């Protein structure tokens, strides 16, 4: 661990308590709140350049992590997939820099006027977007998260406290050092805008600092997200499961239904917006199920069916679905299939078993679609489109921090806006409430455009 | 408690488990999501009428509560203030009905288009406001909360589970019975949109039902709010303390500063938006402090000062302020006063001790004001106006559920919008992601107005 402590100044944390790190982040956030969009973009472009210039340093640090990871894989203590996510080559560094430049091009999320009301002559109220303050992020492997999160938080005037996995310690440290050195080159930008925590024991302390940290974002396994949600006194933005449904209605166009059902399952089966359950209206089951079954089998998908599905397709072809299947995110080429007696039962099933992520209906009946979209309780409700579209980039948000199943704050794919809150700014000229209470003045409440 | 169980059917809960109540609320919320604004308003107007018609029943139930409360006051077990909040006369019932009609007049919070993007030809994404689903509310005394919350949740297509204080059991039950009977008169509106819980033990179970309850709103003492926040697995919308500040800058107009400082403390000292601490720039302290001190003394305000304040005003006039004073919400005619060396120290003090509710600066210097408004971390930041304006009605929100110190979801005075979330509705025509992944189609991401 010598390298880690040697670099303490560069990463800003190794010799401080977590509470001190958070206090410094809070102080930095105040200065960040004053930066113009032009300044922030200038810093981002400089950071992109600094990352490119440091390519060999970054790759060198990363290869230390990879060597340790290779030994761990050989010893059966790490999955090869995790090693793959860890590795950063020259192209990877270029990609990081390119993403930082992308963030600089995004619209300014801060200072957007959300409402304006003239309360009275000379008394005007503005509701304006502003930074949250300090963001904590806990992530695993993938060193590019350092760069992605540092750029998104800077663009939104937030300070960030990063805690990466120990498997990527050298890579993360090198990237944070490059980033902080770049910030140090700008007088107005505090280097403590980005700080890195090193040890697992820091996490519990971080989760208790609700006064100095405004939002926690866990990115990684389901276990990590659940751990953070259970233990945090700070609000958490994290997605839980993606149990998405495709419902094929009696009024579905058969070809659209086949395309969408296959795409929703097969195009990215490990992604959270993939479908896990196909619901089929009994009125078209006999016609639709054999066709979709053939296509799914061709794509290598295992089908687990309800008893009616099995009766229709032949019990030998279809694994029986258990109650547990309806509540399972397979992250794999497995699809559960259930015959329902219409849109009403489909909605009931989805609201009972779904994870409120994304659910789609295939139908040519607009009223049925309307009903499905209004009554299904999910962040995304789709008509005649694949659930796989539920994604920040596909939605045009420009960047994605994750997908939130929560109904509060940010719902669905979360972009830069998820790193903001708002404040009410009231401009008066000596106005006091007593005059309104005494009836000497009246409120106008005139909406300004 | 005979009356309570007799009325079980009317209030919809006394014989059910809390989990069943919540499931019924969830089912009701689905039907509510389909109601047009016209239907909702029609129901609200009918409910207002039903309340007026039931005036004598309501007053009779209330007088039972008041008789018990009078005995409790006589025995020293209840404060006279609580008895006062409990009592409902004929005028009170009229007021309740009037408020319901006010809610009917508010703009529809549901189905507002927050964003619209054409992702590609025939593939259009809408971000639309929608109901949260099921709201839980825990409140004390004040039976009019039943009517206020029932009308706001109906207007926003949410189901609500009410838990009032036992001191108002008969009043709350009578009001809920009138409301549910009115809902029963409309075929499309489920009576389970409003349900009442009776016992304190129900509360803990309610707080664990995160699958069927989307938001908890505690309204009452600080202890109640903290209890709910500590024990809830459901997100909580509740305001904590209101430690508000007025900072009088060196560039302040003296007369405006005097008006605002007095109003902020005196006009409603028990309300959360009243000022608790006055910060005075050292550059004008010698001129300003004696004047404000005279006015505050005239209004009966006790001043607790820092050592410099005491040196300036005479130690015999001013109680010494302790560290604890800076972090105290007095809810009384007490004001702590501190001399600071300028706007920087004022901001630092507020961010350290404040409750992120509302803070004001008095200055004629626009740059100083701008800095204060950007750097003070609070839901309301005011320039030359009293903190007492921080209120849903004064802001023109039309209704206020409370004031939130949280930065997520709803911040500051919370109106109807706080009872909504949003969903993404995607309309396609058989669109699948595979075609974009293969490069056969490109996203357009065209913002629609």
Interface residues (C-beta under 8 A of the other chain):
Chain A: X26 X30 X33 X34 X117 X119 X123 X125 X130 X132 X133 X214 X215 X235 X253 X255 X256 X259 X260 X262 X263 X267 X268 X347 X351 X371 X373 X374 X375 X377 X378 X379 X380 X381 X382 X383 X384 X385 X386 X388 X389 X390 X394 X395 X396 X406 X407 X408 X409 X411 X412 X413 X421 X422 X423 X424 X425 X426 X427 X428 X429 X430 X431 X432 X433 X434 X436 X437 X443 X445
Chain B: X26 X30 X33 X34 X117 X119 X123 X125 X130 X132 X133 X214 X215 X235 X253 X255 X256 X259 X260 X262 X263 X267 X268 X347 X351 X371 X373 X374 X375 X377 X378 X379 X380 X381 X382 X383 X384 X385 X386 X388 X389 X390 X394 X395 X396 X406 X407 X408 X409 X411 X412 X413 X421 X422 X423 X424 X425 X426 X427 X428 X429 X430 X431 X432 X433 X434 X436 X437 X443 X445
